[in-house]
Amino acid sequence: MNWKKVGLFFLSIIMLLSILMIFLSYRQLSEIYGGRTQVVDANQFKFVDQDLVINNVNVLSASGDRFLPNQTVVIKQGIITSIDTTTFDESDYYSVDGAGKYLIPGLVDSHVHLFKSPNDLLLYVANGVTHIREMIGEPKHLQWRKEIEAGRIGPDMYIASPRTGSFKTLEGWFMAWSQGFVNIKNPAQAEKMVKKFYRKGYDGIKVYSYLNKPSYEAVNRTAMDLGMDVIGHIPWSVSLEDVWASNQSEIAHLEELMNALNRAFGQFNSEKAAAFLEYVENESAALADNLKQNNIHVTTTLWLTKSFVRQKFELQKVLTEVALAYENPGISEWSPYIPQGLGWLPEVNRYKLPDGLTEEEKTGRRVYWETYGMACQILLKNLAERGVKIVAGTDANLPPTVPGFSLHQELESMQEAGLSAAEVLQSATAVPAAWMKANAGTIEVNKVAQLVLLNENPLLDIQHTKSIETVILNGKLLDRNTLDQMLEAVKMANDQSRKKDISAF
């Protein structure tokens, strides 16, 4: 027997099996991030693509605290050219009857994750979201943005870089392969990577919890030199004082600040819950002063944070309350073989309780996570009262935040926390638009026409942001019928790609 040939045969088999496993692994990763769900052809939906006039409409004032009645808004080549009470009657303009309706700037979700789910672009527009901030960018998102700029239906996009963290070599390889992390071990690598992201066209650098302090400082120095934003988490390796001294201009969750307070407190538990809430209340003023002094904006993601305890104890009910049919099924179904993923459904839910807990342990967990949500709510109210710039964000595609739909839930949670409807609306229009230096966010002459026409007044109740009649993207109009067609197409695509029955929800 020729043992050399036998050895080569088995080596070939092993190599082929390895290639097959790698292929299947990448296929599985694409699926669980939404990349194998049927894609809706966005070209089937048609804009009204001509100059517009909206007659006799209530227009949100530039200050955002009142509506100006009986206004005529003229839009030419995507730009607002006049706002006044003069009747405008030009035959070559498409006329919209705004009587009894309310015109607001297009909404902004300042914390989303598209992953590999292009149908989400339609969901945002259908929910009045005309601008998003993608917080884990990848090359495909840069391509989608180019397509939107060329006429594809979708919101304007601010795209942050992939997440940056500091890992040992093997762990770094795994985190890059499975979750798209960029491994930065030292300042030299940090400087090189920031310059690379700048050349590729990312708008800002996403810092994550795992980034070490020397690399964090180098990211900030290099980004500042290039005019890039530094946004995201507060790395565990740095203190709040380090953040105040940095170039970081946004903190991606209220949780990040609450977690920093928790570290200073000494880590609360169910027995120290009341003491911790008192501590958060007392420390809010100093925290707000530092955020204001350094012009650092804070993104909310409050609804998601408050849902943690509910997902652990009443997940079935929570899933009936969200627009689950519109969520990319690859993401919601995930895979039971990959732990700590993005799964939504009971078997794979990211936030579910571990098995085998005693009743006493469950009670402790309930108190802890209720306190966690309350601490973030207290923090939001106190920061807003002290003038910190707040922007609404949802962490969309984390369970169970459905893209587009979840922003309206977020706005409601902010109002429940004690913010006025006007403050909440500003957090999803003027404030994030100004932060992103977008020529939108308010309804004024010479601003880009990113607008939403509502049937009800959102200053009376923020829930009225859902009463959408028309969406205008850069001056191009989508009516209610077209928006409904977009939603139905996404739902049908999901249903044809679905592997799990969701009728119970």
C-alpha positions in Angstrom: 0.0 0.0 0.0 1.3 3.5 -0.9 1.0 5.2 2.5 2.0 8.5 1.0 -1.0 8.5 -1.4 -3.3 7.4 1.5 -1.9 10.3 3.6 -2.5 12.8 0.8 -6.0 11.5 0.2 -7.0 12.0 3.9 -5.3 15.4 3.9 -7.3 16.4 0.9 -10.5 15.2 2.6 -9.6 17.2 5.8 -8.9 20.3 3.7 -12.2 20.0 1.8 -14.2 19.5 5.1 -12.4 22.6 6.5 -13.4 24.7 3.5 -16.9 23.4 3.8 -17.1 24.3 7.5 -15.8 27.7 6.8 -18.3 28.3 4.1 -21.2 27.1 6.2 -20.0 29.2 9.2 -19.9 32.4 7.0 -23.3 31.4 5.6 -24.7 31.0 9.1 -23.2 34.3 10.3 -24.8 36.1 7.3 -28.2 34.5 8.1 -28.3 35.4 11.8 -27.4 39.0 11.0 -30.2 39.2 8.5 -28.2 38.7 5.3 -30.2 35.8 3.9 -33.7 37.2 4.2 -35.4 38.0 0.9 -34.6 41.5 -0.1 -37.5 43.8 -1.2 -37.0 45.6 -4.6 -37.2 49.2 -3.5 -37.5 50.4 -7.1 -41.1 49.3 -7.2 -42.1 52.2 -4.9 -42.4 55.5 -6.6 -41.9 59.0 -5.2 -43.8 62.1 -6.3 -40.7 63.6 -7.7 -41.6 67.2 -8.6 -41.6 70.6 -6.8 -44.1 70.6 -3.9 -46.4 73.0 -2.1 -48.2 72.1 1.2 -51.1 74.4 1.7 -52.9 75.5 4.9 -50.8 73.3 7.3 -49.7 73.6 10.9 -45.9 73.9 10.8 -43.6 73.2 13.8 -41.8 76.3 14.8 -38.0 76.5 14.6 -38.0 76.6 18.4 -39.9 73.3 18.4 -42.4 74.3 21.1 -45.5 75.3 19.1 -47.2 75.0 15.7 -47.7 77.9 13.3 -51.2 77.7 11.8 -52.3 78.1 8.2 -48.9 78.0 6.6 -48.0 77.4 3.0 -44.7 75.6 2.6 -43.0 75.7 -0.8 -40.4 73.1 -1.8 -38.3 73.5 -4.9 -35.6 71.0 -6.0 -35.6 69.5 -2.5 -35.1 72.8 -0.6 -37.7 74.7 1.4 -38.0 78.1 -0.4 -40.8 79.8 1.5 -43.0 79.4 4.6 -45.8 82.0 5.0 -49.5 82.4 4.9 -49.6 83.5 1.3 -51.7 81.3 -1.1 -49.4 79.6 -3.6 -51.0 78.2 -6.8 -48.6 77.1 -9.5 -49.7 74.4 -11.9 -46.3 72.8 -12.2 -46.1 72.2 -8.4 -47.6 69.1 -6.8 -50.1 70.4 -4.2 -50.7 68.8 -0.8 -53.7 69.7 1.3 -52.4 70.2 4.8 -55.6 71.4 6.4 -55.9 70.0 9.9 -52.5 68.3 9.7 -49.2 68.9 11.4 -45.8 69.2 9.6 -42.7 68.2 11.5 -39.1 67.7 10.5 -38.2 64.1 9.6 -37.4 62.0 12.6 -33.8 60.8 13.5 -32.9 57.5 15.2 -29.4 58.2 16.6 -28.6 54.6 17.4 -29.3 51.8 15.0 -27.8 48.6 13.7 -28.6 47.7 10.1 -26.3 44.7 10.2 -27.0 43.0 6.8 -30.7 43.9 6.6 -31.4 46.3 3.7 -35.2 46.0 4.1 -34.8 48.1 7.3 -34.2 51.1 5.1 -37.8 50.9 4.0 -39.1 50.4 7.6 -37.4 53.6 8.7 -38.9 55.7 6.0 -42.4 54.2 6.5 -42.1 55.2 10.1 -41.2 58.8 9.4 -37.5 58.3 10.1 -35.6 60.3 7.5 -32.1 60.1 9.1 -30.3 57.3 11.0 -27.0 57.0 12.7 -25.5 53.5 12.1 -23.4 52.6 15.1 -21.6 49.5 13.8 -20.7 50.4 10.3 -19.4 48.1 7.6 -18.6 48.5 3.9 -22.1 47.4 2.8 -23.6 50.3 4.7 -21.3 52.8 2.8 -22.6 51.3 -0.4 -26.2 51.6 0.6 -25.6 55.2 1.5 -24.3 55.8 -2.0 -27.3 54.1 -3.5 -29.7 56.3 -1.4 -27.8 59.4 -2.5 -28.4 58.2 -6.1 -32.2 57.8 -5.6 -32.8 54.6 -3.7 -35.5 54.9 -1.0 -33.9 55.2 2.4 -33.0 57.6 5.1 -30.0 59.7 5.1 -27.2 57.9 6.9 -24.5 58.8 9.3 -22.1 55.8 9.5 -19.8 55.1 12.4 -16.9 52.8 12.1 -16.9 49.1 13.2 -16.5 48.7 16.9 -13.0 49.1 18.3 -11.7 47.0 21.2 -8.5 45.7 22.6 -8.1 41.9 22.7 -5.4 39.3 22.8 -4.5 37.9 19.4 -6.7 34.8 19.3 -9.7 36.4 21.0 -9.3 39.4 18.7 -9.4 37.2 15.6 -12.6 35.5 16.9 -14.3 38.8 17.8 -13.4 40.2 14.3 -14.8 37.1 12.6 -17.9 36.7 14.6 -18.9 40.3 15.5 -16.9 42.6 13.2 -14.7 44.1 16.0 -11.4 45.8 15.1 -8.7 44.8 17.4 -6.5 47.8 18.5 -3.8 46.9 21.0 -1.7 50.1 21.2 -1.6 53.7 20.1 0.3 53.1 16.9 -2.5 50.6 15.7 -5.1 53.1 16.9 -3.7 55.9 14.7 -3.4 53.7 11.7 -6.9 52.3 12.0 -8.5 55.8 12.5 -6.8 57.0 9.3 -8.0 53.9 7.5 -11.6 54.5 8.5 -11.3 58.1 7.5 -10.2 57.2 4.0 -13.0 54.7 3.6 -15.6 57.3 4.3 -16.9 56.6 7.9 -18.2 59.6 9.7 -17.0 58.8 13.2 -15.1 56.3 15.3 -17.1 53.9 17.5 -15.3 53.2 20.7 -16.4 50.1 22.7 -16.2 48.9 26.3 -13.1 46.7 25.6 -10.8 49.4 24.3 -7.7 50.0 26.5 -6.8 53.5 27.7 -3.7 54.2 25.6 -5.6 53.2 22.5 -8.6 55.3 23.5 -6.4 58.4 23.9 -4.7 57.8 20.6 -8.1 57.3 18.8 -9.2 60.7 20.2 -6.0 62.5 19.2 -6.1 61.1 15.6 -9.8 61.6 15.1 -9.5 65.2 16.3 -6.7 65.9 13.8 -8.9 64.4 11.0 -12.1 66.2 12.0 -13.8 62.9 12.8 -16.3 62.3 15.7 -15.5 59.9 18.6 -18.7 58.3 19.8 -20.0 55.2 21.6 -19.3 53.5 24.9 -17.2 54.6 27.9 -14.4 52.0 27.9 -14.0 50.2 31.2 -10.3 51.2 31.2 -11.1 54.9 31.5 -12.7 57.1 34.1 -15.3 59.8 33.6 -12.5 62.4 34.0 -10.7 60.8 31.1 -13.9 61.2 29.0 -14.2 64.9 30.0 -10.6 65.4 28.8 -11.1 63.5 25.5 -12.6 64.4 22.1 -15.6 62.1 22.6 -18.7 64.0 21.6 -21.4 61.5 22.3 -22.2 58.7 24.7 -24.2 56.0 23.1 -26.5 54.9 25.9 -27.7 56.3 29.2 -26.5 53.0 30.5 -22.9 54.0 30.0 -23.2 56.8 32.4 -25.3 54.8 34.8 -22.7 52.0 34.7 -19.9 54.5 35.5 -21.9 55.7 38.5 -22.4 52.1 39.5 -18.7 51.5 39.5 -18.1 54.6 41.6 -20.9 53.4 44.0 -19.2 50.0 44.4 -21.7 47.9 42.4 -25.3 47.8 43.6 -27.3 44.7 44.2 -31.0 44.0 45.1 -30.3 44.8 48.7 -28.7 48.2 47.8 -31.2 49.2 45.2 -32.8 52.1 47.0 -29.4 53.4 48.1 -28.2 53.3 44.5 -31.2 55.2 43.1 -30.6 57.9 45.7 -26.9 58.0 44.7 -27.8 58.4 41.0 -30.2 61.2 41.9 -27.5 63.0 44.0 -24.7 62.6 41.4 -26.8 63.8 38.4 -26.0 67.5 38.8 -22.3 67.1 38.7 -22.5 64.7 35.8 -24.7 67.1 33.9 -22.3 70.0 34.5 -19.4 68.0 33.0 -21.5 66.8 30.0 -22.6 70.4 29.2 -19.2 71.9 29.8 -17.7 69.4 27.3 -20.6 69.6 24.9 -21.1 65.8 25.0 -24.5 64.6 23.8 -26.2 61.6 25.3 -28.2 59.0 23.4 -31.1 57.4 25.2 -31.9 53.8 24.3 -34.2 54.0 27.3 -37.1 51.8 26.1 -34.7 48.9 25.5 -33.1 49.3 28.9 -36.5 49.3 30.6 -37.4 46.1 28.7 -34.6 44.0 30.1 -36.5 43.0 33.2 -39.7 42.4 31.1 -37.8 40.2 28.7 -36.6 38.1 31.6 -40.0 37.7 33.2 -42.7 38.3 30.6 -41.1 37.8 27.2 -44.2 36.4 25.6 -46.1 39.6 26.4 -43.3 41.8 25.3 -43.1 40.1 21.9 -46.9 40.7 21.4 -46.4 44.4 21.9 -43.8 45.0 19.2 -44.1 44.8 15.4 -42.4 41.4 15.3 -43.7 40.6 11.8 -41.5 43.4 10.4 -38.3 42.3 12.2 -35.8 40.5 10.0 -36.4 36.8 10.9 -32.7 35.9 10.5 -32.0 38.3 13.4 -35.0 37.4 15.6 -34.6 33.6 15.1 -30.8 33.7 15.5 -29.3 30.2 16.3 -29.5 28.2 19.5 -25.9 27.0 18.8 -24.4 30.5 19.1 -24.6 31.9 22.7 -25.2 35.5 23.6 -26.3 36.6 20.2 -29.1 38.9 19.1 -31.9 36.4 19.3 -35.4 37.6 20.1 -37.6 34.5 20.4 -37.8 32.6 23.7 -35.3 29.8 22.9 -32.6 32.2 21.9 -33.5 35.5 23.6 -30.4 37.5 24.4 -31.7 38.7 27.8 -33.4 35.5 29.1 -32.7 34.3 32.7 -30.3 31.4 33.0 -31.8 28.0 33.9 -31.8 26.6 37.4 -32.3 29.8 39.4 -34.1 29.5 42.7 -37.2 31.7 43.4 -35.0 33.8 45.8 -32.5 34.3 43.0 -35.2 35.2 40.5 -36.6 37.8 42.9 -33.1 39.3 43.3 -32.7 39.5 39.5 -36.1 41.2 39.1 -35.2 43.8 41.7 -31.8 44.4 40.1 -33.1 44.9 36.6 -36.1 47.0 37.7 -33.6 49.2 39.5 -31.3 49.3 36.5 -34.1 50.7 34.3 -35.3 53.2 37.0 -31.7 54.5 37.4 -31.5 55.3 33.6 -34.9 56.9 33.7 -33.9 59.1 36.7 -30.7 60.0 35.0 -32.5 61.0 31.8 -34.9 63.3 33.5 -32.2 65.0 35.6 -29.8 65.5 32.6 -32.5 67.0 30.5 -33.6 69.3 33.3 -30.0 70.6 33.5 -29.7 71.2 29.8 -27.7 68.3 28.6 -28.2 67.7 24.9 -30.2 64.5 24.6 -30.7 62.5 21.3 -33.2 59.7 20.9 -31.8 56.4 19.9 -33.2 52.8 20.0 -30.3 50.3 19.5 -32.6 49.0 16.7 -32.3 45.3 15.9 -31.4 44.4 19.5 -34.3 42.4 20.9 -37.0 43.6 20.7 -36.5 47.0 19.0 -38.0 46.8 15.5 -36.3 49.3 13.1 -38.5 52.4 12.6 -41.3 51.3 14.9 -39.0 51.3 17.9 -38.3 55.0 17.7 -41.9 55.8 18.5 -41.7 53.6 21.5 -38.5 55.3 22.6 -40.2 58.7 22.3 -43.0 57.5 24.5 -40.6 56.2 27.1 -38.9 59.6 27.2 -42.2 61.3 27.8 -43.0 58.8 30.6 -39.6 59.7 32.2 -40.8 63.3 32.6 -39.7 65.1 29.5 -42.2 67.3 27.7 -43.4 66.3 24.3 -41.6 69.3 22.8 -38.3 68.2 24.4 -38.8 64.7 23.2 -39.5 65.8 19.7 -36.4 68.0 19.7 -34.3 65.0 20.7 -35.4 63.2 17.5 -35.2 66.2 15.1 -33.3 69.5 15.7 -30.8 68.3 18.3 -29.4 65.2 16.4 -29.5 67.1 13.1 -27.4 69.9 14.5 -24.9 67.4 16.0 -24.6 65.7 12.6 -24.3 69.1 10.9 -27.2 68.1 8.6 -29.1 70.9 6.9 -32.4 69.7 8.3 -34.0 69.0 11.6 -36.1 72.2 11.6 -38.6 73.6 9.1 -37.0 76.8 7.8 -36.3 78.4 4.5 -33.1 77.0 2.8 -33.3 73.8 4.8 -33.5 70.5 3.0 -37.1 69.2 2.9 -36.9 66.2 5.2 -40.4 66.3 6.5 -43.3 64.2 8.0 -47.0 65.2 7.7 -49.0 64.0 10.7 -52.7 63.8 11.2 -52.5 64.6 14.9 -50.5 67.1 17.1 -47.4 65.5 18.7 -47.0 68.3 21.1 -50.2 67.2 22.8 -49.1 63.6 23.0 -45.8 62.3 21.6 -47.7 59.1 20.5 -49.1 61.2 17.7 -45.8 60.9 15.8 -47.2 57.6 14.6 -50.1 59.3 12.8 -48.1 59.6 9.6 -49.9 60.7 6.4 -46.9 61.6 4.2 -43.1 61.4 4.3 -40.9 63.8 2.3 -37.3 62.7 1.6 -35.1 65.4 0.2 -38.2 66.9 -1.4 -39.5 63.7 -2.8 -43.0 62.7 -1.5 -44.2 59.3 -0.4 -47.9 59.1 0.4 -49.7 56.9 2.9 -50.6 54.3 0.3 -47.0 53.9 -0.8 -45.8 53.7 2.8 -48.3 50.9 3.4 -47.1 49.1 0.3 -43.5 49.3 1.6 -44.5 47.8 5.0 -46.5 45.0 3.4 -43.6 44.2 1.1 -41.2 43.8 4.0 -43.6 41.7 5.9 -44.1 39.4 2.9 -40.4 39.1 2.4 -40.0 38.2 6.1 -42.8 35.6 5.9 -41.2 33.9 2.9 -37.8 33.7 4.7 -39.2 32.7 8.1 -38.3 29.4 9.7 -40.1 29.8 13.1 -43.8 30.3 13.6 -44.5 33.7 15.3 -48.3 33.4 15.3 -48.3 33.2 19.1 -46.9 36.7 19.3 
